[in-house]
Amino acid sequence: MEDLDFNLCFISYSEFIFGSVRGKKGDFILVSNADAVDPDTPEGCDVAEIIELYETGKGNFAFLHVCRSIF
Protein backbone atom coordinates (compact mmCIF):
# COMPACT_ATOMS: atom_id res chain seq x y z
CA MET A 1 0.00 0.00 0.00
CA GLU A 2 1.23 3.47 -0.87
CA ASP A 3 2.12 5.91 1.94
CA LEU A 4 -0.25 8.86 1.99
CA ASP A 5 0.58 12.36 3.23
CA PHE A 6 -2.37 13.26 5.47
CA ASN A 7 -0.78 16.64 6.28
CA LEU A 8 -1.77 18.11 2.91
CA CYS A 9 -4.06 21.10 3.11
CA PHE A 10 -5.63 22.67 0.06
CA ILE A 11 -7.35 26.04 -0.23
CA SER A 12 -9.86 26.08 -3.08
CA TYR A 13 -10.77 29.14 -5.16
CA SER A 14 -13.58 29.87 -7.58
CA GLU A 15 -11.61 32.45 -9.61
CA PHE A 16 -8.18 34.03 -10.01
CA ILE A 17 -6.54 37.23 -11.27
CA PHE A 18 -3.01 37.06 -12.69
CA GLY A 19 -1.93 40.47 -13.98
CA SER A 20 -4.57 41.44 -16.53
CA VAL A 21 -5.85 37.85 -16.85
CA ARG A 22 -8.96 36.80 -14.93
CA GLY A 23 -10.27 33.24 -14.92
CA LYS A 24 -12.79 31.14 -13.03
CA LYS A 25 -14.09 27.60 -12.85
CA GLY A 26 -15.84 26.69 -16.07
CA ASP A 27 -13.85 29.15 -18.19
CA PHE A 28 -12.00 27.99 -21.29
CA ILE A 29 -8.34 28.96 -21.65
CA LEU A 30 -5.50 28.57 -24.16
CA VAL A 31 -2.59 26.47 -22.92
CA SER A 32 0.74 26.73 -24.74
CA ASN A 33 1.75 23.44 -26.37
CA ALA A 34 5.55 23.12 -26.12
CA ASP A 35 5.53 20.50 -28.92
CA ALA A 36 3.88 22.87 -31.42
CA VAL A 37 5.86 24.64 -34.16
CA ASP A 38 4.87 28.05 -32.70
CA PRO A 39 3.90 27.39 -29.06
CA ASP A 40 3.43 31.08 -28.21
CA THR A 41 0.73 31.69 -30.81
CA PRO A 42 -2.98 30.80 -30.71
CA GLU A 43 -2.33 28.15 -33.37
CA GLY A 44 0.28 26.54 -31.08
CA CYS A 45 -2.08 26.28 -28.11
CA ASP A 46 -4.58 23.75 -26.84
CA VAL A 47 -8.00 24.69 -25.44
CA ALA A 48 -8.77 23.57 -21.88
CA GLU A 49 -11.56 24.09 -19.37
CA ILE A 50 -10.72 25.13 -15.79
CA ILE A 51 -12.23 22.48 -13.51
CA GLU A 52 -10.64 23.36 -10.14
CA LEU A 53 -8.34 26.04 -8.72
CA TYR A 54 -6.47 25.41 -5.50
CA GLU A 55 -3.43 26.42 -3.46
CA THR A 56 -1.13 23.96 -1.73
CA GLY A 57 1.07 26.59 -0.10
CA LYS A 58 4.20 24.59 -0.92
CA GLY A 59 7.17 25.64 -3.07
CA ASN A 60 7.21 27.46 -6.38
CA PHE A 61 4.07 25.71 -7.58
CA ALA A 62 1.83 26.79 -4.70
CA PHE A 63 -1.08 27.62 -7.01
CA LEU A 64 -2.34 24.74 -9.10
CA HIS A 65 -5.24 24.23 -11.44
CA VAL A 66 -7.03 21.23 -12.82
CA CYS A 67 -8.02 21.50 -16.47
CA ARG A 68 -9.77 19.28 -18.95
CA SER A 69 -8.37 19.33 -22.47
CA ILE A 70 -11.01 20.13 -25.09
CA PHE A 71 -9.13 20.05 -28.42
Contacts in CASP RR format, 6 or more apart in sequence:
PFRMAT RR
TARGET T0000
AUTHOR 0000-0000-0000
METHOD contacts of the structure
MODEL  1
MEDLDFNLCFISYSEFIFGSVRGKKGDFILVSNADAVDPDTPEGCDVAEI
IELYETGKGNFAFLHVCRSIF
8 56 0 8 1.000
9 56 0 8 1.000
10 54 0 8 1.000
10 55 0 8 1.000
10 56 0 8 1.000
11 54 0 8 1.000
11 55 0 8 1.000
11 57 0 8 1.000
12 52 0 8 1.000
12 53 0 8 1.000
12 54 0 8 1.000
13 53 0 8 1.000
13 54 0 8 1.000
13 55 0 8 1.000
14 24 0 8 1.000
14 25 0 8 1.000
14 53 0 8 1.000
15 22 0 8 1.000
15 23 0 8 1.000
15 24 0 8 1.000
15 25 0 8 1.000
15 53 0 8 1.000
16 22 0 8 1.000
16 23 0 8 1.000
16 24 0 8 1.000
16 53 0 8 1.000
16 63 0 8 1.000
17 23 0 8 1.000
23 29 0 8 1.000
23 50 0 8 1.000
24 50 0 8 1.000
24 53 0 8 1.000
25 50 0 8 1.000
25 51 0 8 1.000
25 52 0 8 1.000
25 53 0 8 1.000
26 49 0 8 1.000
26 50 0 8 1.000
26 51 0 8 1.000
27 49 0 8 1.000
27 50 0 8 1.000
28 47 0 8 1.000
28 48 0 8 1.000
28 49 0 8 1.000
28 50 0 8 1.000
28 70 0 8 1.000
29 47 0 8 1.000
29 48 0 8 1.000
29 49 0 8 1.000
29 50 0 8 1.000
29 67 0 8 1.000
30 42 0 8 1.000
30 45 0 8 1.000
30 46 0 8 1.000
30 47 0 8 1.000
30 48 0 8 1.000
31 45 0 8 1.000
31 46 0 8 1.000
31 47 0 8 1.000
31 48 0 8 1.000
31 67 0 8 1.000
31 69 0 8 1.000
32 39 0 8 1.000
32 40 0 8 1.000
32 44 0 8 1.000
32 45 0 8 1.000
33 39 0 8 1.000
33 44 0 8 1.000
33 45 0 8 1.000
33 46 0 8 1.000
36 43 0 8 1.000
36 44 0 8 1.000
36 45 0 8 1.000
37 44 0 8 1.000
38 44 0 8 1.000
39 45 0 8 1.000
46 69 0 8 1.000
46 70 0 8 1.000
46 71 0 8 1.000
47 69 0 8 1.000
47 70 0 8 1.000
47 71 0 8 1.000
48 67 0 8 1.000
48 68 0 8 1.000
48 69 0 8 1.000
48 70 0 8 1.000
49 67 0 8 1.000
49 68 0 8 1.000
49 70 0 8 1.000
50 65 0 8 1.000
50 66 0 8 1.000
50 67 0 8 1.000
51 65 0 8 1.000
51 66 0 8 1.000
51 67 0 8 1.000
51 68 0 8 1.000
52 65 0 8 1.000
52 66 0 8 1.000
53 63 0 8 1.000
53 64 0 8 1.000
53 65 0 8 1.000
53 66 0 8 1.000
54 63 0 8 1.000
54 64 0 8 1.000
54 65 0 8 1.000
54 66 0 8 1.000
55 62 0 8 1.000
55 63 0 8 1.000
55 64 0 8 1.000
56 62 0 8 1.000
56 64 0 8 1.000
END
